[in-house]
Amino acid sequence: MSELMSVAEELDAADALAAVRERFVLDDVTYLDGNSLGALPAHVPDRVADVVRRQWGELRIRSWDESGWWTAPERIGDRIAPLVGAAPGQIVVGDSTSVNVFKAVVAAVRMAGEDGPGRDEILVDASTFPTDGYVAESAARLTGCAVRAVTPAEVPAALGERTAAVLLNHADYRTGRLHDLPGLTAAVHAAGAYAVWDLCHSAGALPVGLDEHGVDLAVGCTYKYLNGGPGSPAFLYVRRDLQDRFDSPLPGWNSHAEPFGMRPGYAPASGAVRGRVGTPDILSMLALEASLDVWDGVSVEAVRAKSLALTDFFLRCVGEYVPDGRVASMTPDAHAERASQVALRCDDAGDVMRRLIGRGVVGDFRAPDVLRFGFTPLYVGFADVERAARLLAEVLAEGPAPAV
Ligand SMILES: Cc1ncc(COP(=O)(O)O)c(C=O)c1O
């Protein structure tokens, strides 16, 4: 056994979260793609079968009340709340992240407009996941604003009297860089603007502290580190003291103060419910609700500690196994700047990842040259990490695939 294998064994033996892996359906594959699609919690299929067979099949329409379907968006929001540092009553689950980005950015610009004239600029993270940029651009056109793309580091200098809203990613989807949510939120507030955070790559991976840091609005997906399943609904956080001012650009009947009043005019409900639009996607939503049970007895702080240990160990193993210069890490070394993934750049990344997957180590490839490895502390262990780095080194040692 190599030295790194023994280190992995010791780290796994001391890992307080090791037993949580049993709560998931996993096999011999080393799965480092939970930052794209989280693994399936083992109890979810039976729970979903019950929703389909009994709640839908037998209770039918009664389930809107009797099985709690109607209140699921807020109820599940409250389950997610402690994982992102929010008190109850501020998160609603539903729609995709893209749709929630739209609601949040337009609502933020509308609030800025109420505060006073002249705020006609939206700052957007220049390295953002594309959907946020597309949606912000459209939101800007609808609200008479202009979008300015800046890196998160440039945000403080770019803020000014014209800034209405700032849309930022807590963690960069490509590099795994963690941005300074407390500091940037404070800077946005000092400029009189509103901060909208995309938490897709941090929710369930590390503490976010939404309430503590006074974040205005936030969105995130639930199919990565929250393991809700493919296309599971996203969430929207609206800070409690802003809820009465949250003017949704998508005012559906589900966020009406009296949804069954069937009134021709819209009157918003109070509370996080204002973020709802239409009929919730119950099957997917209740699969998510079931999947959140894996967090019973697990703190997000413990997850963060293990996440950093996993990424540290991966970087160490890559450093020892992979020949110098073959890959370059894009992920910051500093813990304060690292989320729960490691991104390695190499020219033939697409081909390398294809061959690595062929050997049973699943990460992903982001064009044009990035190998992405996500570390979900709930089910990834240190032996997985060592194996992934060792097989990656083997694949890299084979050299680039011959041109055809
Ligand atoms: C950072 C980030 N924002 C937004 C999205 C898009 O989410 P959705 O497909 O739920 O709209 C993703 C998807 O991976 C993402 O990583």
PDBQT file of the ligand as one rigid body, heavy atoms in Angstrom, charges set to zero:
ROOT
HETATM    1  C1  LIG A 501     -24.209  28.746 -10.736  1.00  0.00    +0.000 C 
HETATM    2  C2  LIG A 501     -25.405  28.272 -11.484  1.00  0.00    +0.000 A 
HETATM    3  N1  LIG A 501     -26.434  29.101 -11.696  1.00  0.00    +0.000 NA
HETATM    4  C3  LIG A 501     -27.528  28.695 -12.370  1.00  0.00    +0.000 A 
HETATM    5  C4  LIG A 501     -27.627  27.422 -12.874  1.00  0.00    +0.000 A 
HETATM    6  C5  LIG A 501     -28.849  27.047 -13.685  1.00  0.00    +0.000 C 
HETATM    7  O1  LIG A 501     -29.796  26.448 -12.914  1.00  0.00    +0.000 OA
HETATM    8  P1  LIG A 501     -31.197  25.979 -13.521  1.00  0.00    +0.000 P 
HETATM    9  O2  LIG A 501     -30.888  25.006 -14.592  1.00  0.00    +0.000 OA
HETATM   10  O3  LIG A 501     -31.898  25.382 -12.322  1.00  0.00    +0.000 OA
HETATM   11  O4  LIG A 501     -31.912  27.158 -14.032  1.00  0.00    +0.000 OA
HETATM   12  C6  LIG A 501     -26.596  26.515 -12.653  1.00  0.00    +0.000 A 
HETATM   13  C7  LIG A 501     -26.695  25.128 -13.156  1.00  0.00    +0.000 C 
HETATM   14  O5  LIG A 501     -25.848  24.309 -13.038  1.00  0.00    +0.000 OA
HETATM   15  C8  LIG A 501     -25.450  26.961 -11.957  1.00  0.00    +0.000 A 
HETATM   16  O6  LIG A 501     -24.420  26.129 -11.749  1.00  0.00    +0.000 OA
ENDROOT
TORSDOF 0
